[in-house]
Amino acid sequence: MKKLFKILLWSAGIFAVLVVLLIVAAKLFLPADKIRAMAVEQAVEALDRQVTIADLDVSFWGGLGVRLVDVTVASPAEFDTADLLTADNIDVKLQLFPLISGEYRVDRLIINSPVVTMRKNAAGVSNFDFPSMEEQVPDAVAEAVPDEAKAAAAVVTFDKLEINNGRVDFVDTEAGLAIHAGGLNLSTSLEVPRDNVYQSSGKISAESLMVVTEDSLPSFAVGIEYRADYDLAQSRILIHESELNVNGLAFQLNGSGSHANGAKHGRGSLHSKEISVADLFKLMPPEQMKLLEDFELDGAFSFDLDLTYDEQKEQPLDYSGSAVITDLEMAQKDIAGKLTFKRALVDFEVDNLRMNIEQGSFDGRPLTGMLTINDFDDPTVNGELAGRLNLAFIAPFLPVEENHQLAGELEFDTKFDGSMTDPADMRFSGELSVANGAYSSKLLPEPIERFSLDMFVDNSLANVRNLSLETAGGKLTFSGRVNNLVPYLMADSTVASSVTPSMDGSVEGSLNLGMLQRFLDQEAHAQLTGQITMDLRLAGSADNLANFKPHGTLSISDGSYHNDGWPEPIERLDAQLIIRPDTIDVEELKIEFQTSDMSVTGKLIDPFPYLLPLEIVDQSQVKKPNFKFDLTSHRLNIDSLFPEAVPGSGNNRASLPADSVSSVILPDINGRGSFHIDTLIYSAVEFTGIDGRVMIKDRKIVCTDVTGNAYSGGISGNTTIDLSDFEIPVYQGEFQARQIEVDDFITRFPVLPMGGGYVFGKIDMDGSFNAVGWEPEDFLNSLKMDSRLDMNEGKLRTSGATFELVNSLASKLGEEFSREQPLKNAATNLYVKDGKVGIDKLITKLGDLGDLELDGFYGIFDGSLNYNGTILLSQERSKKLMGGLGSLFGSGNTGRVKLPLSIGGTFDNPKPSLDTDAIKDNLGDNLKKEAEGLIKGLF
């Protein structure tokens, strides 16, 4: 306010300076151009600024005078801003009789449509400093007049001043302050009843006064009608009863002051007429007014303020006063009941404020309170407040961005005291209860349709006797003690880490898991259903989560979960858990997927704090849980449910976002247990009656002592799937198979060139394998397997090119080759390496045709075949073959004939062939040429 008065004084001083121009212009007998030139010259000399006057003429309307048209006073050259002053015209009315005697006395100064642009830069330099003007102030006046009024005192010799439709724009960059006054009108008169005594009265008004700071205020319409006396000799000013008007609200003010002997003294008082509370709130900023749109306000407000100032005192300013609110009524359109005060009294003085509510009520129920504030530089507060209040009255004061909706009847009886500078150190205590409460917010998964609360709270303790919540999805109750909760919530981010909340309480209830829907992954179309029921006691401290001690029961029924990032949805989940501080007993965990089911019982050891869903839990610094379990399943489809555990399945989980790899599928916990699976699908093979043991540690799954049935026989073995490096999974294992059906095995793993459907019988198999990678190509390129395959008895069923080849050989021997031949004592080494599936020294008896020996491989990626071997004909078949050549052998050759066999082509189009040149190898060299024609004829 002091700055505003200072600015107005400077503005008046600037306008008054122009009187010098007008006195010069009053020399009527000079030509107008001469007068204008003299006026500009003297103005420039007085102001040390560039001054322009567009025109000058003599006016007679309203008295004899001189009128200057389009007057401009420039800003200093160093200011890149608008002119300091522009005015449409300035009219000076001269007193006639003094003029006759040669004395120029100004009767009235009229300034029309002035615009004053005042700037003060960051260095503290302003465009409205006039050192040359201050030098013209008489010494006696200079000693008595404050510095900011010296420029005005240099030229104020007129009786009346008028300003019409002016505007003042003041910007102080150094102080971060801007003041804009528009529609400025001023009408004052000045009388000199005796020497050195001045009497002034008049009106000052601004249609729009706006003060802009860091927290801007709304625009005000301001007016003041005053009467004041100033005794220059005694350096004393007296302000008589004057009226201040702000946006239509009237205030009375008066006072006096002096600065004799260089010491400033003053006193004053400000008194308001009775003001409507609704009108008073209109002075609030628009953002705050918007919060009150749904409220009805009625009542009256008045205040009295007395001030004294003594520069010689240690505390120069002293003030005291009181404010009274009477018959206040406050209502919200959606709330039944009114908040009323018959009377609220506020007394204040330097560093002290006291407030007392008398005969307050809400909805007809008593509301009482008192408040004392001391030391405004470092304020402390002491107070009591008791009563009932509808929580909806609090909603407008909550943060807008979370869309808080609050209702209910709050009953409170509280006491508080402490420093307002640091609310976290304030002492408080009280009883709080809420009935018929309701609350919704963006922070909650779903609205709380009804809640009730009964608690005691102080600085260090929140003793919740009962908190009951009801939502559309269920009910929840809590009772217990929470320590340091309020200090933690009130602390800023730098202090919060040093405040440690702790709790010891019980929570009980049942909720629909669907309430969490809005927090699930919407992009993955995640959906959760089911009912969770709990009866838990929770105890622990945030600074020692390792000692967090929950215990009780928790169950889930009719649960289901779908997520596009999961291989299969959970179609049903039921669980019964007993929770202890160091163990979770899984009494029942049943999960049904689309193609699988499982039932788990066991113990999860050291679950806390690792599994707590809190950001403050650093899982790398706490003990990892260990799960001891037994798993049973009617059907477990590993291929579908755990594709990342299937060698070369092609479902590269490492390429998916991290949050799509479910912690259920790959739980980051350790475990050990046993399993029994009626039917297991793994790598497209159906196993039955599977039993075994499993260990999970650091994302490495080790299955041992695995037994079961597959390919109509028995299987056993061990396997390890290492997912610790998620980019490069590693597989290795050992296996044994006894009396499995060879056709089933070859159909799944085509190790023979003709694939499945040709060889039948029971085989024994022992071997090992290892591989790496997610993609089939990576897996198969890295796959290495070594095994031994043995078959005592079986049969071979031939067809196609293979049958034609062997049958042709038999027919040449004068026999028919049956499509189905018995096999005996088959044995081979089976290997996989470098993308090839091969056999090493396959030996078997091929019915009565002879013995078959075969080596070779087929290419996994291109299906190419490359097999070589021999058919060693039996002695009988060899005789028949060689008998046709008896004349060449003389007495006959009784040796067995070995026919080389090769199979080329592709898996889909095999091309077998026999090397008949081998027959000639059974003859002497002298007979080969002679036998060549006969052999060709035979074959």
Residue pairs with C-beta under 8 A, 6 or more apart in sequence:
3 172
3 177
3 179
4 179
4 211
6 148
7 118
7 168
7 170
7 179
8 168
8 204
9 148
9 149
9 152
10 118
10 128
10 148
10 151
10 152
11 116
11 118
11 168
12 152
12 156
12 161
12 186
13 130
13 133
13 149
13 150
13 151
13 152
13 153
13 154
13 155
13 156
14 73
14 84
14 85
14 116
14 128
14 151
15 85
15 90
15 109
15 111
15 114
15 161
15 163
16 109
16 152
16 154
16 155
16 156
16 158
16 161
17 43
17 46
17 47
17 130
17 133
17 151
17 154
17 155
18 43
18 68
18 71
18 90
18 109
18 111
19 92
19 106
19 109
19 155
19 156
19 157
19 158
20 39
20 42
20 43
20 46
20 155
21 39
21 40
21 42
21 43
21 51
21 53
21 68
21 71
21 90
22 39
22 65
22 66
22 68
22 90
22 92
22 106
22 109
23 92
23 104
23 106
24 35
24 38
24 39
24 42
25 35
25 36
25 38
25 39
25 56
25 66
25 68
25 92
26 66
26 92
26 94
26 99
26 104
27 35
27 38
28 58
30 38
32 56
32 57
35 56
35 66
36 53
36 55
36 56
36 68
39 53
39 56
39 68
40 51
40 52
40 53
43 49
43 51
43 73
44 50
44 51
45 132
46 132
46 133
46 136
47 73
47 130
47 132
47 133
48 130
48 131
48 132
49 73
49 74
49 75
49 76
49 84
50 72
50 73
50 74
51 71
51 72
51 73
51 74
52 70
52 71
52 72
53 68
53 69
53 70
53 71
53 72
54 69
54 70
54 71
55 68
55 69
55 70
56 66
56 67
56 68
56 69
57 66
57 67
57 69
58 64
58 65
58 66
58 67
59 65
59 66
59 67
59 91
59 93
62 93
62 108
63 93
63 94
63 96
63 107
63 108
64 93
64 94
64 96
64 99
65 91
65 92
65 93
65 94
65 108
66 91
66 92
66 94
67 89
67 90
67 91
67 92
68 89
68 90
68 91
69 88
69 89
70 86
70 87
70 88
70 89
71 85
71 86
71 87
71 89
71 90
72 83
72 85
72 86
73 83
73 84
73 85
73 86
74 83
74 84
75 81
75 82
75 83
75 84
75 117
75 119
75 127
76 127
78 125
79 119
79 121
79 127
81 117
81 119
81 127
82 115
82 117
83 117
84 116
84 117
84 118
84 127
84 128
85 114
85 115
85 116
85 117
86 114
86 115
87 111
87 112
87 113
87 114
87 115
88 112
88 113
88 114
89 112
89 113
90 109
90 110
90 111
90 112
91 109
91 110
91 111
91 112
92 106
92 108
92 109
92 110
92 158
93 106
93 107
93 108
93 109
93 110
93 160
94 104
94 105
94 106
94 107
95 105
95 106
95 107
98 104
98 105
99 105
105 157
106 157
106 158
106 159
107 158
107 159
107 160
108 158
108 159
108 160
108 161
108 162
109 158
109 160
109 161
109 162
110 162
110 164
111 161
111 162
111 163
111 164
111 166
112 164
112 165
113 164
113 165
113 166
114 163
114 166
114 167
115 166
115 167
115 169
116 166
116 167
116 168
116 169
117 127
117 169
118 126
118 127
118 128
118 168
118 169
118 170
118 171
119 126
119 127
119 170
119 171
119 173
120 126
120 127
120 170
120 171
120 172
120 173
120 174
120 175
121 173
121 174
122 173
122 174
123 174
124 174
130 151
133 150
133 151
133 154
133 155
134 142
134 150
134 151
134 154
136 154
137 145
137 150
137 153
137 154
140 232
141 153
141 232
142 150
142 153
144 232
144 235
144 259
145 153
146 259
156 190
158 190
159 189
159 190
159 191
160 187
160 188
160 189
160 190
161 186
161 187
161 188
161 189
161 190
161 202
162 186
162 187
162 188
163 184
163 185
163 186
163 187
164 185
165 183
165 184
165 185
166 181
166 184
166 185
166 186
167 180
167 181
167 182
167 183
167 184
168 179
168 180
168 181
168 184
169 178
169 179
169 180
169 181
170 177
170 178
170 179
170 180
171 177
171 178
172 178
176 213
176 214
177 211
177 212
177 213
178 211
178 212
178 213
179 209
179 210
179 211
179 212
180 208
180 209
180 210
180 212
181 206
181 208
181 209
181 210
182 206
182 207
182 208
183 205
183 206
183 207
183 208
184 204
184 205
184 206
184 207
185 203
185 204
185 205
185 206
186 202
186 203
186 204
186 205
187 202
187 203
188 200
188 201
188 202
188 203
188 204
189 200
189 201
189 202
190 198
190 199
190 200
191 198
191 199
191 200
192 198
192 199
193 199
195 233
196 231
196 232
196 233
197 229
197 230
197 231
197 232
197 233
198 229
198 230
198 232
199 227
199 228
199 229
199 230
200 226
200 227
200 228
200 229
200 230
201 226
201 227
201 228
202 225
202 226
203 223
203 224
203 225
203 226
204 223
204 224
204 226
205 221
205 222
205 223
205 224
205 245
206 221
206 222
206 223
207 221
208 219
208 220
208 221
209 219
209 220
209 221
209 222
210 216
210 217
210 218
210 219
210 220
211 217
215 285
216 285
217 285
218 283
218 284
218 285
218 286
220 246
220 247
220 283
221 245
221 246
221 247
221 248
222 244
222 245
222 246
223 244
223 245
224 242
224 243
224 244
224 245
225 242
225 243
226 239
226 240
226 242
227 239
227 240
227 241
227 242
228 237
228 238
228 239
228 240
228 242
229 237
229 238
229 240
230 236
230 237
230 238
231 237
231 238
234 258
234 260
235 258
235 259
235 260
236 256
236 257
236 258
236 260
237 256
237 257
237 258
238 255
238 256
239 253
239 254
239 255
239 256
239 268
240 254
241 252
241 253
241 254
242 252
242 253
242 254
243 250
243 251
243 252
243 253
244 250
244 251
244 252
244 253
244 270
245 251
246 283
247 279
247 282
247 283
248 279
249 272
249 275
249 279
249 280
249 283
250 272
250 273
251 270
251 271
251 272
251 273
252 270
252 271
252 272
252 273
253 268
253 269
253 270
253 271
254 268
254 269
255 266
255 267
255 268
255 269
255 307
256 266
256 267
256 268
257 264
257 265
257 266
257 267
257 268
257 309
258 264
258 265
258 266
259 265
263 310
263 311
263 312
264 309
264 310
264 311
265 309
265 310
265 311
266 307
266 308
266 309
267 306
267 307
267 308
267 309
268 306
268 307
269 304
269 305
269 306
269 307
270 303
270 304
270 305
270 307
271 303
271 304
271 305
272 301
272 302
272 303
272 304
273 302
274 300
274 301
274 302
275 300
275 301
275 302
276 298
276 299
276 300
276 301
277 297
277 298
277 299
277 300
277 301
277 325
277 328
278 297
278 298
280 301
281 289
281 292
281 297
282 289
284 292
291 396
291 397
292 396
294 332
294 333
294 334
295 330
295 331
295 332
295 333
295 396
296 329
296 330
296 331
296 332
296 333
297 328
297 329
297 330
298 327
298 328
298 329
298 330
299 325
299 326
299 327
299 328
299 329
299 341
300 325
300 326
300 327
301 323
301 324
301 325
301 326
302 323
302 324
303 321
303 322
303 323
303 324
303 346
304 321
304 322
304 323
305 319
305 320
305 321
306 319
306 320
306 321
307 317
307 318
307 319
308 317
308 318
308 319
309 316
309 317
309 318
310 316
310 318
315 350
317 350
318 349
318 350
319 348
319 349
319 350
320 347
320 348
320 349
320 350
321 347
321 348
321 349
322 345
322 346
322 347
322 348
323 345
323 346
323 348
324 343
324 344
324 345
324 346
325 341
325 343
325 344
325 346
326 341
326 342
326 343
326 344
327 340
327 341
327 342
328 339
328 340
328 341
328 344
329 338
329 339
329 340
330 338
330 339
330 340
330 393
331 337
331 338
331 339
332 390
332 392
332 393
334 392
335 390
335 392
335 393
335 407
336 363
337 362
337 363
337 364
337 390
338 362
338 363
339 360
339 361
339 362
339 367
339 389
339 393
340 360
340 361
340 362
341 357
341 358
341 359
341 360
341 367
342 358
342 359
342 360
343 358
343 359
344 355
344 356
344 357
344 358
344 360
345 355
345 356
345 358
346 353
346 354
346 355
347 353
347 354
347 355
348 354
350 376
351 374
351 375
351 376
351 377
352 372
352 373
352 374
353 371
353 372
353 373
354 370
354 371
354 372
354 373
355 369
355 370
355 371
355 372
356 369
356 370
356 371
357 367
357 368
357 369
357 370
360 366
360 367
360 368
360 369
360 387
361 367
361 387
362 387
362 388
362 389
362 390
363 388
363 390
365 387
365 388
366 386
366 387
366 388
367 386
367 387
367 388
367 389
368 384
368 385
368 386
368 387
369 383
369 384
369 385
369 386
369 387
370 383
370 384
371 381
371 382
371 383
371 385
372 381
372 382
372 383
373 379
373 380
373 381
373 420
374 380
374 381
374 382
378 419
378 421
379 419
379 420
379 421
380 417
380 418
380 419
380 420
381 416
381 417
381 418
381 419
381 420
381 426
382 416
382 417
383 415
383 416
383 417
384 414
384 415
384 416
385 412
385 413
385 414
385 416
386 412
386 413
386 414
387 411
387 412
388 409
388 410
388 411
388 412
389 409
389 410
389 412
390 407
390 408
390 409
390 410
391 406
391 407
391 408
391 409
391 410
391 434
391 437
392 406
392 407
394 406
395 404
395 405
395 406
398 404
398 406
401 442
402 441
402 442
402 443
403 440
403 441
403 442
404 439
404 440
404 441
405 438
405 439
405 440
405 441
405 447
406 437
406 438
406 439
407 436
407 437
407 438
407 439
408 434
408 435
408 436
408 437
408 438
408 439
408 451
409 434
409 435
409 436
409 437
410 432
410 433
410 434
411 431
411 432
411 433
411 434
411 435
412 430
412 431
412 432
412 433
413 430
413 431
414 428
414 429
414 430
414 431
414 432
415 428
415 429
415 430
416 426
416 427
416 428
416 429
416 430
417 426
417 427
417 428
418 425
418 426
418 427
418 428
419 425
419 426
420 426
423 490
424 487
424 490
424 491
424 495
426 459
427 458
427 459
428 457
428 458
428 459
429 456
429 457
429 458
429 459
430 456
430 457
430 458
431 455
431 456
432 453
432 454
432 455
432 456
432 457
433 452
433 453
433 454
433 455
434 451
434 452
434 453
435 452
436 450
436 452
437 448
437 450
437 451
437 452
437 453
438 447
438 448
438 449
438 450
438 451
439 447
439 448
439 451
440 447
440 448
445 515
445 516
445 517
445 518
445 519
446 471
446 472
446 473
446 515
446 518
447 471
447 472
448 469
448 470
448 471
449 470
449 471
449 472
450 469
450 470
451 467
451 468
451 469
451 470
452 466
452 467
452 468
453 464
453 466
453 467
453 468
454 464
454 465
454 466
454 467
455 462
455 463
455 464
455 465
455 467
456 462
456 463
456 465
457 463
457 486
459 486
459 487
460 483
460 484
460 487
461 481
461 482
461 483
462 481
462 482
462 483
462 485
462 486
463 481
464 478
464 479
464 480
464 481
464 482
464 505
465 479
466 477
466 478
466 479
467 477
467 478
467 479
468 475
468 476
468 477
469 475
469 476
469 477
469 509
470 476
471 511
471 515
472 512
472 515
473 511
473 512
473 513
473 514
473 515
474 509
474 510
474 511
474 512
474 515
474 531
475 509
475 510
475 511
476 507
476 508
476 509
476 510
476 511
477 507
477 508
477 509
478 505
478 506
478 507
478 508
479 505
479 506
480 503
480 504
480 505
480 506
480 538
481 503
481 504
481 505
482 501
482 502
482 503
482 505
483 501
483 502
483 503
484 499
484 500
484 501
484 502
485 501
485 503
487 499
488 496
488 499
488 500
488 501
491 498
491 499
500 541
500 542
500 543
501 541
501 542
502 540
502 541
502 542
503 538
503 539
503 540
504 537
504 538
504 539
505 537
505 538
505 539
506 535
506 536
506 537
506 538
506 552
507 534
507 536
507 538
508 534
508 535
508 536
509 533
509 534
510 531
510 532
510 533
510 534
511 531
511 532
512 529
512 530
512 531
512 532
513 528
513 529
513 530
513 531
513 532
513 556
513 559
514 528
514 529
514 530
516 528
517 527
517 528
520 526
520 527
520 528
520 563
521 563
521 565
521 659
524 563
524 564
524 565
524 660
525 562
525 563
525 564
526 561
526 562
526 563
526 564
527 560
527 561
527 562
527 563
528 559
528 560
528 561
529 558
529 559
529 560
529 561
530 556
530 557
530 558
530 559
530 560
530 573
531 556
531 557
531 558
531 559
532 554
532 555
532 556
533 554
533 555
533 556
533 557
534 552
534 553
534 554
534 555
535 552
535 553
535 554
536 550
536 551
536 552
536 553
536 554
536 579
537 550
537 551
537 552
538 548
538 549
538 550
539 548
539 549
539 550
540 547
540 548
540 549
540 550
541 547
541 548
542 616
545 608
545 609
545 612
545 614
545 616
545 617
545 622
546 608
546 609
546 622
546 623
548 581
548 608
548 609
548 612
549 581
549 608
550 579
550 580
550 581
550 608
551 579
551 580
551 581
552 578
552 579
553 576
553 577
553 578
553 579
554 575
554 577
554 579
555 574
555 575
555 576
555 577
556 573
556 574
556 575
557 574
558 572
558 574
559 570
559 572
559 573
559 574
559 575
560 569
560 570
560 571
560 572
560 573
561 569
561 570
561 573
562 569
562 570
563 569
563 660
563 662
564 660
565 656
565 657
565 659
565 660
565 661
565 662
566 660
566 662
566 664
566 665
567 640
567 641
567 642
567 643
567 651
567 665
568 593
568 594
568 595
568 596
568 640
568 641
569 593
569 594
570 591
570 592
570 593
571 592
571 593
571 594
572 590
572 591
572 592
573 589
573 590
573 591
573 592
574 588
574 589
574 590
575 586
575 588
575 589
575 590
576 586
576 587
576 588
576 589
577 584
577 585
577 586
577 587
577 589
578 584
578 585
578 587
579 585
581 608
582 605
582 606
582 607
582 608
583 603
583 604
583 605
583 606
583 607
584 603
584 604
584 607
585 603
586 600
586 601
586 602
586 603
586 604
586 629
587 601
588 599
588 601
589 599
589 600
589 601
590 597
590 598
590 599
590 600
591 597
591 598
591 599
591 600
593 637
593 640
593 641
594 640
595 635
595 637
595 640
595 641
595 681
596 633
596 635
596 636
596 637
596 640
596 641
597 633
597 634
597 635
597 636
598 631
598 632
598 633
598 636
599 631
599 632
599 633
600 629
600 630
600 631
601 629
601 630
602 627
602 628
602 629
602 630
602 673
603 627
603 628
603 629
604 625
604 626
604 627
604 628
604 669
605 625
605 626
605 627
605 628
606 623
606 624
606 625
606 626
607 625
609 617
609 622
610 617
610 619
610 622
610 623
610 624
610 625
610 669
611 625
619 668
624 668
624 669
624 670
625 669
625 670
626 669
626 670
626 671
626 672
627 667
627 669
627 670
627 671
627 672
627 673
627 696
628 671
628 672
628 673
629 671
629 672
629 673
629 674
630 673
630 674
630 675
631 673
631 674
631 675
631 676
631 677
631 694
632 675
632 676
632 677
633 675
633 676
633 677
633 678
633 680
634 678
634 679
635 677
635 678
635 679
635 680
635 681
636 677
636 679
636 680
636 681
637 680
637 681
638 645
638 646
638 680
638 681
638 682
638 683
639 646
639 649
639 681
639 682
639 683
639 684
640 681
641 665
642 665
643 649
643 650
643 651
643 653
644 651
644 653
644 661
644 665
644 666
644 723
644 729
644 774
645 701
645 721
646 682
646 683
647 683
647 731
647 771
647 779
647 783
648 771
648 773
648 774
648 775
648 776
648 778
648 779
648 780
648 783
649 683
649 774
649 776
650 774
650 775
650 776
651 774
652 774
652 775
653 661
653 726
653 774
654 726
654 727
654 774
655 774
661 726
666 699
666 723
667 696
668 699
669 696
670 696
670 697
670 698
671 694
671 695
671 696
671 697
672 693
672 694
672 695
672 696
673 693
673 694
674 691
674 692
674 693
674 694
675 690
675 691
675 692
675 693
675 694
676 690
676 691
677 687
677 690
677 691
677 708
678 688
678 689
678 690
679 686
679 687
679 688
680 686
680 687
680 688
680 690
680 708
681 687
684 748
685 710
685 711
685 748
686 710
687 708
687 709
687 710
687 715
688 708
688 709
688 710
689 707
689 708
689 709
690 706
690 707
690 708
691 705
691 706
691 707
691 708
692 703
692 704
692 705
692 706
692 707
692 708
693 703
693 704
693 705
693 706
694 701
694 702
694 703
694 704
695 701
695 702
695 704
696 702
698 724
699 722
699 723
699 724
699 726
700 720
700 721
700 722
700 723
700 724
701 720
701 721
701 722
701 723
702 718
702 719
702 720
703 718
703 719
703 720
704 718
705 716
705 718
706 715
706 716
706 717
706 718
706 719
707 714
707 715
707 716
708 714
708 715
708 716
709 715
710 737
710 740
710 744
711 737
711 740
711 741
711 742
711 744
711 745
712 739
712 740
712 741
712 744
712 762
713 737
713 738
713 739
713 740
713 741
713 762
714 737
714 738
714 739
714 740
715 735
715 736
715 737
715 738
715 740
716 735
716 736
717 733
717 734
717 735
717 736
718 733
718 734
719 731
719 732
719 733
719 734
719 735
720 730
720 731
720 732
720 733
721 729
721 730
721 731
722 729
722 730
722 731
722 732
723 729
728 772
728 773
729 772
729 773
729 774
730 770
730 771
730 772
731 769
731 770
731 771
731 772
731 779
732 768
732 769
732 770
732 771
733 768
733 769
733 770
734 767
734 768
735 765
735 766
735 767
735 768
735 769
735 787
736 765
736 766
737 745
737 763
737 764
737 765
737 766
738 764
739 762
739 763
739 764
740 762
740 763
740 765
741 760
741 761
741 762
742 759
742 760
742 761
742 762
742 763
742 791
742 794
743 756
743 757
743 758
743 759
743 760
744 756
745 763
745 765
746 752
746 755
746 756
746 758
746 759
747 755
747 756
747 757
748 756
749 837
750 756
750 837
750 858
750 907
751 789
751 830
751 837
751 838
751 839
752 758
752 759
752 839
753 856
753 858
753 865
753 867
753 903
753 907
753 910
754 798
754 800
754 802
754 910
755 907
757 797
758 796
758 797
758 798
758 799
758 802
759 794
759 795
759 796
759 797
759 823
760 794
760 795
760 796
760 797
761 791
761 792
761 793
761 794
761 795
761 823
761 826
762 791
762 792
762 793
762 794
763 789
763 790
763 791
763 794
763 826
764 789
764 790
764 791
765 787
765 788
765 789
765 790
765 830
766 787
766 788
767 785
767 786
767 787
767 788
767 830
768 785
768 786
768 787
769 783
769 784
769 785
769 786
769 832
770 783
770 784
771 779
771 780
771 782
771 783
771 784
772 778
772 779
772 782
773 779
773 781
773 782
777 861
780 835
780 860
780 861
781 834
781 835
783 832
783 833
784 831
784 832
784 833
785 830
785 831
785 832
785 833
786 829
786 830
786 831
787 829
787 830
787 831
788 827
788 828
788 829
788 830
789 826
789 827
789 828
789 829
789 830
790 826
790 827
791 823
791 825
791 826
791 827
791 844
792 824
792 825
793 822
793 823
793 824
794 822
794 823
794 824
794 826
795 820
795 821
795 822
795 823
796 820
796 821
796 822
796 823
796 846
796 847
797 819
797 820
797 821
798 806
798 819
798 820
798 821
799 819
800 910
801 910
801 911
801 912
802 903
802 910
802 912
803 817
803 819
805 912
805 913
805 914
806 817
806 849
807 816
807 817
809 817
809 849
809 871
809 899
809 914
810 816
810 817
810 849
811 817
812 881
812 938
812 939
813 877
813 880
813 881
814 880
815 877
815 880
817 849
818 847
821 846
821 847
821 849
822 845
822 847
823 844
823 845
823 846
823 847
824 844
824 845
825 843
825 844
825 845
826 842
826 843
826 844
826 845
827 841
827 842
827 843
827 844
828 839
828 840
828 841
828 842
828 843
828 854
829 839
829 840
829 841
830 837
830 838
830 839
830 840
831 837
831 838
831 839
831 840
832 838
835 859
835 860
835 861
836 857
836 858
836 859
836 860
837 857
837 858
837 860
838 855
838 856
838 857
838 858
839 854
839 855
839 856
839 857
839 867
840 855
841 853
841 855
842 852
842 853
842 854
842 855
842 869
843 851
843 852
843 853
844 851
844 852
845 851
845 852
846 852
846 871
848 874
848 876
848 877
849 871
849 873
849 874
849 877
850 871
850 872
850 873
850 874
850 877
850 896
851 871
851 872
851 874
852 869
852 870
852 871
852 872
852 901
853 869
853 870
853 872
854 867
854 868
854 869
854 901
855 867
855 868
855 869
856 865
856 866
856 867
856 868
856 869
856 903
857 866
857 867
858 864
858 865
858 866
858 867
858 907
862 906
863 906
863 907
863 908
864 905
864 906
864 907
865 903
865 904
865 905
865 906
865 907
865 910
865 911
866 903
866 904
867 901
867 902
867 903
867 904
868 900
868 901
868 902
868 903
869 900
869 901
869 902
870 898
870 899
870 900
870 901
871 898
871 899
871 901
871 914
872 896
872 897
872 898
872 899
873 881
873 896
873 897
873 898
873 899
874 896
875 894
875 896
877 897
878 895
878 896
878 897
879 892
879 894
881 897
881 919
882 889
882 892
882 893
882 897
882 919
882 922
883 892
884 934
884 938
885 923
885 931
885 934
885 935
886 892
888 923
888 927
888 930
888 931
888 934
889 923
889 927
893 922
893 923
895 922
897 918
897 919
897 922
898 918
899 914
899 915
899 916
899 918
899 919
900 914
900 915
900 918
901 912
901 913
901 914
901 915
902 912
902 913
902 915
903 910
903 911
903 912
903 913
904 910
904 911
904 913
905 911
916 935
916 939
919 935
920 928
920 931
920 932
920 935
923 931
